[in-house]
Amino acid sequence: MKLKLHPAAKLFLITLGVYFAIPTVWLFFGASKPIGQLESSPWYKPGSFITLFENIKHLFTSTNSQYTQWFQNSLIYTTTSSLIAVLCCCLAGYGLSIYKFKGRKLLQVIVIFLAMVPSNALVLPIYLTFSKFNLVNTPWSVILPGVVYPLGTFLVYIYLRINLNFEIVDAARMDRCSEFRIFYKIGIHAMVPVLVIIFLFSFVQNWNAYFLPMVMLSETKLYTLPVGLSSSYGGSWLVVATFMSMLPAMLVFLVLQKRIEMNFSFQNQK
């Protein structure tokens, strides 16, 4: 059964979509113009795909540009952090939802509290802690903080409490299945939709992170894209570089969105 939206709700959603689409369209149009024509031509007038590809090629191959290094750094830092974050959230959320132990309620409250704390508020304590272990100005100073994702743990916990069939878990235990096999065969299978969402949220958050890498990294060769772009580019090249930096997050979203829809539609059919 499909729900029908009120015309006012449709108008609001269309207006909201246009509002968020305009900056992206402007970046695309600006990146597809020859360098130097961004200010002289109207923003709504696009360039050409050939010019866009030439600008991107020059951006990655220019001898005095470190864009390629920053792009690789962001991919490595973000992918590593997001994958480890998914694993940690998977284990922690599963443990909170399945097992009963002393202090469980307190741990749940702590997880919820940490999920509400702004990540930028923790940058200074993280910096002071990492400096004692000589991790500042290393890739790990950016990767490790991104691994901690309390919101993901909370999402896994809530999702399993609602969707996991605990009778199957009890039956598996009666059949003398090990806890690891129950986790691998039943738990992970049930968590796939929410784990995909967690990876998406974590990837976008880590990819766009600016304050933490800016504080942690002092060598230019270790910069992430947001930090590098804020310190080295300007004018038309900044438009091209920003457009390219936006594509990985958009690509991950488009790929995982299809996966999320398939998983949830399958769950609803069951």
C-alpha positions as CSV (number, residue, x, y, z in Angstrom):
1,M,0.0,0.0,0.0
2,K,1.5,3.3,-1.1
3,L,1.0,6.4,0.9
4,K,-0.1,9.6,-1.0
5,L,1.7,12.8,0.0
6,H,-0.2,16.0,0.5
7,P,0.5,18.5,-2.3
8,A,2.0,20.9,0.2
9,A,4.3,18.2,1.4
10,K,5.3,17.5,-2.3
11,L,6.0,21.2,-2.9
12,F,8.1,21.3,0.3
13,L,10.2,18.3,-0.7
14,I,10.7,19.6,-4.2
15,T,11.8,23.0,-2.9
16,L,14.1,21.4,-0.5
17,G,15.6,19.2,-3.2
18,V,16.2,22.2,-5.5
19,Y,17.8,24.1,-2.6
20,F,20.3,21.4,-2.0
21,A,20.9,20.7,-5.7
22,I,21.8,24.2,-6.8
23,P,25.3,24.2,-5.2
24,T,26.1,20.9,-6.7
25,V,24.9,22.0,-10.2
26,W,26.9,25.2,-9.8
27,L,30.0,23.2,-9.0
28,F,29.5,21.0,-12.0
29,F,28.9,23.9,-14.3
30,G,31.9,25.8,-12.9
31,A,34.2,22.8,-13.2
32,S,33.2,22.2,-16.8
33,K,34.3,25.7,-17.9
34,P,37.8,26.8,-19.1
35,I,39.9,28.1,-16.3
36,G,39.4,31.9,-16.0
37,Q,35.8,32.0,-17.4
38,L,34.1,31.2,-14.1
39,E,33.7,34.9,-13.2
40,S,33.0,36.1,-16.7
41,S,30.2,33.8,-17.6
42,P,26.8,33.3,-16.0
43,W,26.7,30.6,-13.3
44,Y,23.8,28.8,-15.0
45,K,25.7,28.4,-18.3
46,P,27.5,25.0,-18.4
47,G,30.7,24.3,-20.1
48,S,31.5,21.0,-21.8
49,F,32.4,17.5,-20.8
50,I,35.7,17.7,-22.7
51,T,36.7,20.8,-20.7
52,L,35.7,19.1,-17.5
53,F,37.8,16.1,-18.2
54,E,40.8,18.3,-19.2
55,N,40.5,20.2,-16.0
56,I,40.3,17.1,-13.9
57,K,43.3,15.6,-15.8
58,H,45.3,18.7,-15.2
59,L,44.3,18.7,-11.5
60,F,45.7,15.2,-11.0
61,T,48.7,15.4,-13.2
62,S,50.1,18.9,-12.6
63,T,53.6,18.7,-11.2
64,N,53.1,21.4,-8.7
65,S,49.8,20.0,-7.4
66,Q,49.5,17.7,-4.4
67,Y,45.9,17.0,-5.1
68,T,46.5,13.3,-6.0
69,Q,48.3,12.7,-2.7
70,W,45.5,14.3,-0.7
71,F,42.9,12.4,-2.6
72,Q,44.7,9.1,-1.9
73,N,45.1,10.1,1.8
74,S,41.4,10.8,2.2
75,L,40.5,7.5,0.5
76,I,42.8,5.5,2.8
77,Y,42.0,7.3,6.0
78,T,38.2,7.3,5.4
79,T,37.9,3.7,4.1
80,T,40.0,2.3,6.9
81,S,38.2,4.2,9.6
82,S,34.8,3.3,8.2
83,L,35.5,-0.4,7.9
84,I,36.9,-0.7,11.4
85,A,34.0,1.4,12.7
86,V,31.5,-0.9,11.1
87,L,33.3,-3.9,12.7
88,C,33.4,-2.3,16.2
89,C,29.7,-1.2,16.0
90,C,28.7,-4.7,14.8
91,L,30.4,-6.4,17.8
92,A,29.4,-3.8,20.4
93,G,25.8,-3.5,19.3
94,Y,25.4,-7.2,19.0
95,G,26.8,-7.7,22.5
96,L,24.5,-5.1,24.0
97,S,21.4,-6.6,22.4
98,I,22.1,-10.3,22.9
99,Y,23.9,-10.6,26.3
100,K,22.7,-9.7,29.7
101,F,25.4,-8.7,32.1
102,K,26.0,-6.4,35.1
103,G,26.3,-2.8,34.0
104,R,24.5,-3.2,30.7
105,K,22.0,-0.4,31.3
106,L,24.8,1.9,32.4
107,L,26.8,1.1,29.2
108,Q,23.7,1.7,27.1
109,V,23.4,5.2,28.7
110,I,27.0,5.9,28.1
111,V,26.8,5.0,24.4
112,I,23.7,7.2,23.9
113,F,25.5,10.1,25.7
114,L,28.6,9.7,23.6
115,A,26.5,9.7,20.4
116,M,25.2,13.1,21.4
117,V,28.6,14.7,22.1
118,P,29.8,16.8,19.1
119,S,33.0,15.2,17.6
120,N,34.8,18.6,17.5
121,A,34.5,18.9,21.2
122,L,36.7,15.8,21.6
123,V,39.5,17.0,19.3
124,L,41.6,18.7,22.0
125,P,41.5,15.7,24.5
126,I,42.3,13.3,21.6
127,Y,45.2,15.5,20.6
128,L,46.7,15.6,24.1
129,T,46.2,11.8,24.4
130,F,47.8,11.0,21.1
131,S,50.7,13.3,21.7
132,K,51.7,11.2,24.6
133,F,51.9,8.1,22.4
134,N,53.7,10.0,19.5
135,L,50.7,9.5,17.2
136,V,50.3,13.1,16.2
137,N,51.1,13.9,12.6
138,T,50.6,10.3,11.6
139,P,47.8,8.7,9.5
140,W,46.7,6.9,12.7
141,S,45.9,10.3,14.4
142,V,43.1,10.7,11.8
143,I,42.1,7.0,11.4
144,L,41.7,6.0,15.0
145,P,39.3,8.8,16.1
146,G,37.1,7.9,13.1
147,V,36.8,4.3,14.3
148,V,34.8,5.4,17.4
149,Y,31.2,5.7,16.3
150,P,28.8,5.5,19.2
151,L,25.8,6.3,17.1
152,G,26.5,3.3,15.0
153,T,26.6,1.1,18.0
154,F,23.3,2.4,19.2
155,L,21.7,1.9,15.8
156,V,22.9,-1.8,15.7
157,Y,21.5,-2.3,19.2
158,I,18.1,-0.8,18.4
159,Y,17.9,-2.6,15.0
160,L,18.6,-6.0,16.5
161,R,16.2,-5.5,19.4
162,I,13.5,-4.9,16.8
163,N,14.4,-7.3,14.0
164,L,16.4,-10.2,15.4
165,N,14.4,-13.3,16.2
166,F,15.8,-14.2,19.6
167,E,13.9,-17.6,19.5
168,I,16.3,-18.7,16.7
169,V,19.3,-17.6,18.8
170,D,18.0,-19.7,21.8
171,A,17.3,-22.7,19.5
172,A,20.8,-22.4,18.1
173,R,22.2,-22.5,21.7
174,M,20.1,-25.5,22.5
175,D,21.7,-27.2,19.5
176,R,25.1,-26.4,21.0
177,C,26.1,-23.9,18.4
178,S,29.1,-21.8,19.6
179,E,28.5,-18.1,20.3
180,F,30.8,-17.1,17.4
181,R,28.9,-19.3,15.0
182,I,25.6,-17.8,16.1
183,F,27.1,-14.3,15.6
184,Y,28.4,-15.2,12.2
185,K,25.4,-17.2,10.9
186,I,22.5,-15.3,12.5
187,G,23.7,-12.0,13.9
188,I,25.6,-10.6,10.9
189,H,22.9,-11.8,8.5
190,A,20.4,-9.8,10.4
191,M,22.6,-6.7,10.7
192,V,23.5,-6.3,7.1
193,P,21.0,-3.4,6.3
194,V,22.0,-1.4,9.4
195,L,25.7,-2.0,8.8
196,V,25.4,-0.6,5.3
197,I,23.8,2.5,6.7
198,I,26.6,2.8,9.4
199,F,29.3,2.5,6.7
200,L,27.6,5.2,4.6
201,F,27.2,7.6,7.6
202,S,30.7,6.9,8.8
203,F,32.3,7.3,5.3
204,V,30.6,10.7,4.7
205,Q,31.4,11.9,8.2
206,N,35.1,11.0,8.0
207,W,35.5,12.1,4.3
208,N,34.2,15.6,5.2
209,A,36.1,15.9,8.5
210,Y,38.1,19.1,8.6
211,F,38.9,20.2,12.2
212,L,40.4,16.9,13.4
213,P,42.8,16.5,10.5
214,M,43.7,20.2,10.6
215,V,44.8,19.9,14.3
216,M,46.5,16.5,14.0
217,L,48.4,16.8,10.8
218,S,51.2,19.3,10.2
219,E,53.0,17.8,7.2
220,T,51.4,18.8,3.8
221,K,51.9,15.3,2.4
222,L,49.7,13.8,5.1
223,Y,46.8,16.3,4.6
224,T,43.3,15.1,3.7
225,L,41.3,16.8,0.9
226,P,39.4,19.3,3.1
227,V,42.5,20.5,4.8
228,G,44.6,20.6,1.6
229,L,41.9,22.5,-0.3
230,S,41.5,25.1,2.4
231,S,45.2,25.9,2.3
232,S,46.4,25.6,-1.3
233,Y,43.8,26.4,-3.9
234,G,41.7,29.3,-5.0
235,G,39.6,30.6,-7.8
236,S,38.5,28.3,-10.6
237,W,40.9,25.5,-9.6
238,L,39.2,25.4,-6.2
239,V,35.9,24.8,-7.9
240,V,37.3,21.9,-9.9
241,A,39.0,20.4,-6.9
242,T,35.9,20.7,-4.7
243,F,33.8,19.1,-7.4
244,M,36.1,16.1,-7.6
245,S,36.3,15.9,-3.8
246,M,32.5,15.6,-3.7
247,L,32.3,12.6,-6.1
248,P,33.6,9.7,-3.9
249,A,31.0,10.4,-1.1
250,M,28.2,10.7,-3.7
251,L,29.3,7.5,-5.4
252,V,29.3,5.6,-2.1
253,F,25.9,7.0,-1.4
254,L,24.4,6.0,-4.7
255,V,25.9,2.5,-4.6
256,L,24.9,1.8,-1.0
257,Q,21.4,3.4,-1.4
258,K,20.5,0.6,-3.9
259,R,21.9,-2.0,-1.4
260,I,19.9,-0.5,1.5
261,E,16.6,-0.5,-0.6
262,M,17.2,-4.1,-1.6
263,N,17.9,-5.2,2.0
264,F,14.9,-3.5,3.5
265,S,12.5,-4.6,0.8
266,F,13.7,-8.2,1.3
267,Q,13.2,-7.8,5.1
268,N,9.7,-6.4,4.5
269,Q,8.8,-9.3,2.2
270,K,9.8,-11.8,5.0
